[in-house]
Amino acid sequence: MDETKNSARLYVAMRNAARELGVNVMAVDYIALYNIGL
């Protein structure tokens, strides 16, 4: 359940960032996020 909540939080954060920046596409380096523990 925690993994699902964390995924949802990441999605919402990315969606909000995209809205704030006015972009339609976002690329994320998930390997880097995984390596730093996110």
PDB file of N, CA, C and O in Angstrom:
ATOM      1  N   MET A   1       0.822  -1.196   0.000  1.00  0.00           N
ATOM      2  CA  MET A   1       0.000   0.000   0.000  1.00  0.00           C
ATOM      3  C   MET A   1       0.865   1.260   0.000  1.00  0.00           C
ATOM      4  O   MET A   1       0.528   2.244  -0.658  1.00  0.00           O
ATOM      5  N   ASP A   2       1.971   1.233   0.730  1.00  0.00           N
ATOM      6  CA  ASP A   2       2.856   2.396   0.776  1.00  0.00           C
ATOM      7  C   ASP A   2       3.419   2.719  -0.602  1.00  0.00           C
ATOM      8  O   ASP A   2       3.543   3.887  -0.971  1.00  0.00           O
ATOM      9  N   GLU A   3       3.757   1.684  -1.356  1.00  0.00           N
ATOM     10  CA  GLU A   3       4.309   1.910  -2.690  1.00  0.00           C
ATOM     11  C   GLU A   3       3.277   2.584  -3.596  1.00  0.00           C
ATOM     12  O   GLU A   3       3.623   3.448  -4.402  1.00  0.00           O
ATOM     13  N   THR A   4       2.029   2.193  -3.462  1.00  0.00           N
ATOM     14  CA  THR A   4       0.961   2.810  -4.254  1.00  0.00           C
ATOM     15  C   THR A   4       0.787   4.271  -3.867  1.00  0.00           C
ATOM     16  O   THR A   4       0.627   5.129  -4.735  1.00  0.00           O
ATOM     17  N   LYS A   5       0.815   4.559  -2.579  1.00  0.00           N
ATOM     18  CA  LYS A   5       0.686   5.946  -2.120  1.00  0.00           C
ATOM     19  C   LYS A   5       1.856   6.791  -2.606  1.00  0.00           C
ATOM     20  O   LYS A   5       1.668   7.928  -3.037  1.00  0.00           O
ATOM     21  N   ASN A   6       3.058   6.237  -2.538  1.00  0.00           N
ATOM     22  CA  ASN A   6       4.231   6.975  -3.000  1.00  0.00           C
ATOM     23  C   ASN A   6       4.155   7.247  -4.502  1.00  0.00           C
ATOM     24  O   ASN A   6       4.512   8.332  -4.960  1.00  0.00           O
ATOM     25  N   SER A   7       3.690   6.263  -5.262  1.00  0.00           N
ATOM     26  CA  SER A   7       3.536   6.455  -6.706  1.00  0.00           C
ATOM     27  C   SER A   7       2.513   7.539  -6.993  1.00  0.00           C
ATOM     28  O   SER A   7       2.721   8.372  -7.875  1.00  0.00           O
ATOM     29  N   ALA A   8       1.418   7.535  -6.259  1.00  0.00           N
ATOM     30  CA  ALA A   8       0.386   8.553  -6.446  1.00  0.00           C
ATOM     31  C   ALA A   8       0.921   9.934  -6.105  1.00  0.00           C
ATOM     32  O   ALA A   8       0.642  10.899  -6.817  1.00  0.00           O
ATOM     33  N   ARG A   9       1.674  10.039  -5.040  1.00  0.00           N
ATOM     34  CA  ARG A   9       2.258  11.338  -4.657  1.00  0.00           C
ATOM     35  C   ARG A   9       3.215  11.851  -5.727  1.00  0.00           C
ATOM     36  O   ARG A   9       3.226  13.043  -6.035  1.00  0.00           O
ATOM     37  N   LEU A  10       4.016  10.952  -6.293  1.00  0.00           N
ATOM     38  CA  LEU A  10       4.942  11.345  -7.355  1.00  0.00           C
ATOM     39  C   LEU A  10       4.168  11.822  -8.575  1.00  0.00           C
ATOM     40  O   LEU A  10       4.525  12.831  -9.182  1.00  0.00           O
ATOM     41  N   TYR A  11       3.114  11.106  -8.934  1.00  0.00           N
ATOM     42  CA  TYR A  11       2.283  11.501 -10.077  1.00  0.00           C
ATOM     43  C   TYR A  11       1.690  12.889  -9.867  1.00  0.00           C
ATOM     44  O   TYR A  11       1.750  13.734 -10.760  1.00  0.00           O
ATOM     45  N   VAL A  12       1.121  13.125  -8.696  1.00  0.00           N
ATOM     46  CA  VAL A  12       0.501  14.428  -8.414  1.00  0.00           C
ATOM     47  C   VAL A  12       1.551  15.535  -8.437  1.00  0.00           C
ATOM     48  O   VAL A  12       1.302  16.617  -8.970  1.00  0.00           O
ATOM     49  N   ALA A  13       2.709  15.272  -7.867  1.00  0.00           N
ATOM     50  CA  ALA A  13       3.782  16.280  -7.870  1.00  0.00           C
ATOM     51  C   ALA A  13       4.222  16.596  -9.296  1.00  0.00           C
ATOM     52  O   ALA A  13       4.429  17.760  -9.637  1.00  0.00           O
ATOM     53  N   MET A  14       4.364  15.566 -10.130  1.00  0.00           N
ATOM     54  CA  MET A  14       4.769  15.782 -11.524  1.00  0.00           C
ATOM     55  C   MET A  14       3.680  16.538 -12.295  1.00  0.00           C
ATOM     56  O   MET A  14       3.984  17.432 -13.084  1.00  0.00           O
ATOM     57  N   ARG A  15       2.420  16.179 -12.068  1.00  0.00           N
ATOM     58  CA  ARG A  15       1.310  16.862 -12.736  1.00  0.00           C
ATOM     59  C   ARG A  15       1.275  18.335 -12.341  1.00  0.00           C
ATOM     60  O   ARG A  15       1.088  19.202 -13.195  1.00  0.00           O
ATOM     61  N   ASN A  16       1.452  18.620 -11.061  1.00  0.00           N
ATOM     62  CA  ASN A  16       1.445  20.011 -10.600  1.00  0.00           C
ATOM     63  C   ASN A  16       2.630  20.788 -11.164  1.00  0.00           C
ATOM     64  O   ASN A  16       2.484  21.948 -11.549  1.00  0.00           O
ATOM     65  N   ALA A  17       3.796  20.161 -11.216  1.00  0.00           N
ATOM     66  CA  ALA A  17       4.980  20.820 -11.774  1.00  0.00           C
ATOM     67  C   ALA A  17       4.758  21.131 -13.251  1.00  0.00           C
ATOM     68  O   ALA A  17       5.112  22.214 -13.719  1.00  0.00           O
ATOM     69  N   ALA A  18       4.177  20.192 -13.982  1.00  0.00           N
ATOM     70  CA  ALA A  18       3.914  20.409 -15.409  1.00  0.00           C
ATOM     71  C   ALA A  18       2.950  21.579 -15.594  1.00  0.00           C
ATOM     72  O   ALA A  18       3.143  22.405 -16.486  1.00  0.00           O
ATOM     73  N   ARG A  19       1.930  21.652 -14.768  1.00  0.00           N
ATOM     74  CA  ARG A  19       0.979  22.768 -14.850  1.00  0.00           C
ATOM     75  C   ARG A  19       1.656  24.102 -14.548  1.00  0.00           C
ATOM     76  O   ARG A  19       1.445  25.091 -15.249  1.00  0.00           O
ATOM     77  N   GLU A  20       2.469  24.114 -13.498  1.00  0.00           N
ATOM     78  CA  GLU A  20       3.150  25.354 -13.119  1.00  0.00           C
ATOM     79  C   GLU A  20       4.113  25.815 -14.200  1.00  0.00           C
ATOM     80  O   GLU A  20       4.253  27.014 -14.438  1.00  0.00           O
ATOM     81  N   LEU A  21       4.778  24.868 -14.856  1.00  0.00           N
ATOM     82  CA  LEU A  21       5.744  25.204 -15.895  1.00  0.00           C
ATOM     83  C   LEU A  21       5.098  25.422 -17.257  1.00  0.00           C
ATOM     84  O   LEU A  21       5.730  25.942 -18.176  1.00  0.00           O
ATOM     85  N   GLY A  22       3.839  25.022 -17.381  1.00  0.00           N
ATOM     86  CA  GLY A  22       3.130  25.184 -18.641  1.00  0.00           C
ATOM     87  C   GLY A  22       3.622  24.241 -19.724  1.00  0.00           C
ATOM     88  O   GLY A  22       3.650  24.609 -20.898  1.00  0.00           O
ATOM     89  N   VAL A  23       4.010  23.031 -19.346  1.00  0.00           N
ATOM     90  CA  VAL A  23       4.507  22.056 -20.312  1.00  0.00           C
ATOM     91  C   VAL A  23       3.507  20.910 -20.450  1.00  0.00           C
ATOM     92  O   VAL A  23       2.684  20.671 -19.566  1.00  0.00           O
ATOM     93  N   ASN A  24       3.598  20.208 -21.580  1.00  0.00           N
ATOM     94  CA  ASN A  24       2.734  19.066 -21.832  1.00  0.00           C
ATOM     95  C   ASN A  24       3.466  17.739 -21.675  1.00  0.00           C
ATOM     96  O   ASN A  24       2.832  16.691 -21.546  1.00  0.00           O
ATOM     97  N   VAL A  25       4.787  17.778 -21.684  1.00  0.00           N
ATOM     98  CA  VAL A  25       5.598  16.567 -21.633  1.00  0.00           C
ATOM     99  C   VAL A  25       6.687  16.746 -20.590  1.00  0.00           C
ATOM    100  O   VAL A  25       7.249  17.831 -20.442  1.00  0.00           O
ATOM    101  N   MET A  26       6.979  15.671 -19.868  1.00  0.00           N
ATOM    102  CA  MET A  26       8.021  15.714 -18.849  1.00  0.00           C
ATOM    103  C   MET A  26       8.811  14.405 -18.907  1.00  0.00           C
ATOM    104  O   MET A  26       8.220  13.329 -19.007  1.00  0.00           O
ATOM    105  N   ALA A  27      10.108  14.491 -18.847  1.00  0.00           N
ATOM    106  CA  ALA A  27      10.954  13.295 -18.821  1.00  0.00           C
ATOM    107  C   ALA A  27      11.570  13.172 -17.427  1.00  0.00           C
ATOM    108  O   ALA A  27      12.048  14.154 -16.859  1.00  0.00           O
ATOM    109  N   VAL A  28      11.551  11.966 -16.892  1.00  0.00           N
ATOM    110  CA  VAL A  28      12.056  11.729 -15.546  1.00  0.00           C
ATOM    111  C   VAL A  28      13.079  10.603 -15.589  1.00  0.00           C
ATOM    112  O   VAL A  28      12.851   9.567 -16.214  1.00  0.00           O
ATOM    113  N   ASP A  29      14.186  10.812 -14.931  1.00  0.00           N
ATOM    114  CA  ASP A  29      15.218   9.782 -14.831  1.00  0.00           C
ATOM    115  C   ASP A  29      14.941   8.962 -13.577  1.00  0.00           C
ATOM    116  O   ASP A  29      15.440   9.278 -12.497  1.00  0.00           O
ATOM    117  N   TYR A  30      14.143   7.906 -13.726  1.00  0.00           N
ATOM    118  CA  TYR A  30      13.739   7.104 -12.581  1.00  0.00           C
ATOM    119  C   TYR A  30      14.910   6.372 -11.936  1.00  0.00           C
ATOM    120  O   TYR A  30      14.874   6.091 -10.738  1.00  0.00           O
ATOM    121  N   ILE A  31      15.930   6.065 -12.696  1.00  0.00           N
ATOM    122  CA  ILE A  31      17.103   5.397 -12.116  1.00  0.00           C
ATOM    123  C   ILE A  31      17.766   6.317 -11.101  1.00  0.00           C
ATOM    124  O   ILE A  31      18.162   5.870 -10.025  1.00  0.00           O
ATOM    125  N   ALA A  32      17.888   7.583 -11.432  1.00  0.00           N
ATOM    126  CA  ALA A  32      18.477   8.542 -10.500  1.00  0.00           C
ATOM    127  C   ALA A  32      17.615   8.664  -9.250  1.00  0.00           C
ATOM    128  O   ALA A  32      18.142   8.691  -8.137  1.00  0.00           O
ATOM    129  N   LEU A  33      16.293   8.738  -9.418  1.00  0.00           N
ATOM    130  CA  LEU A  33      15.394   8.828  -8.265  1.00  0.00           C
ATOM    131  C   LEU A  33      15.517   7.589  -7.396  1.00  0.00           C
ATOM    132  O   LEU A  33      15.537   7.691  -6.170  1.00  0.00           O
ATOM    133  N   TYR A  34      15.598   6.430  -8.013  1.00  0.00           N
ATOM    134  CA  TYR A  34      15.729   5.184  -7.267  1.00  0.00           C
ATOM    135  C   TYR A  34      17.043   5.167  -6.485  1.00  0.00           C
ATOM    136  O   TYR A  34      17.079   4.746  -5.329  1.00  0.00           O
ATOM    137  N   ASN A  35      18.110   5.621  -7.116  1.00  0.00           N
ATOM    138  CA  ASN A  35      19.429   5.599  -6.484  1.00  0.00           C
ATOM    139  C   ASN A  35      19.529   6.534  -5.287  1.00  0.00           C
ATOM    140  O   ASN A  35      20.340   6.301  -4.391  1.00  0.00           O
ATOM    141  N   ILE A  36      18.716   7.589  -5.256  1.00  0.00           N
ATOM    142  CA  ILE A  36      18.753   8.496  -4.100  1.00  0.00           C
ATOM    143  C   ILE A  36      17.659   8.171  -3.090  1.00  0.00           C
ATOM    144  O   ILE A  36      17.501   8.869  -2.088  1.00  0.00           O
ATOM    145  N   GLY A  37      16.908   7.108  -3.360  1.00  0.00           N
ATOM    146  CA  GLY A  37      15.942   6.628  -2.394  1.00  0.00           C
ATOM    147  C   GLY A  37      14.538   7.173  -2.524  1.00  0.00           C
ATOM    148  O   GLY A  37      13.729   7.017  -1.609  1.00  0.00           O
ATOM    149  N   LEU A  38      14.229   7.814  -3.648  1.00  0.00           N
ATOM    150  CA  LEU A  38      12.853   8.327  -3.823  1.00  0.00           C
ATOM    151  C   LEU A  38      12.040   7.279  -4.491  1.00  0.00           C
ATOM    152  O   LEU A  38      10.852   7.485  -4.740  1.00  0.00           O
TER     153      LEU A  38
END
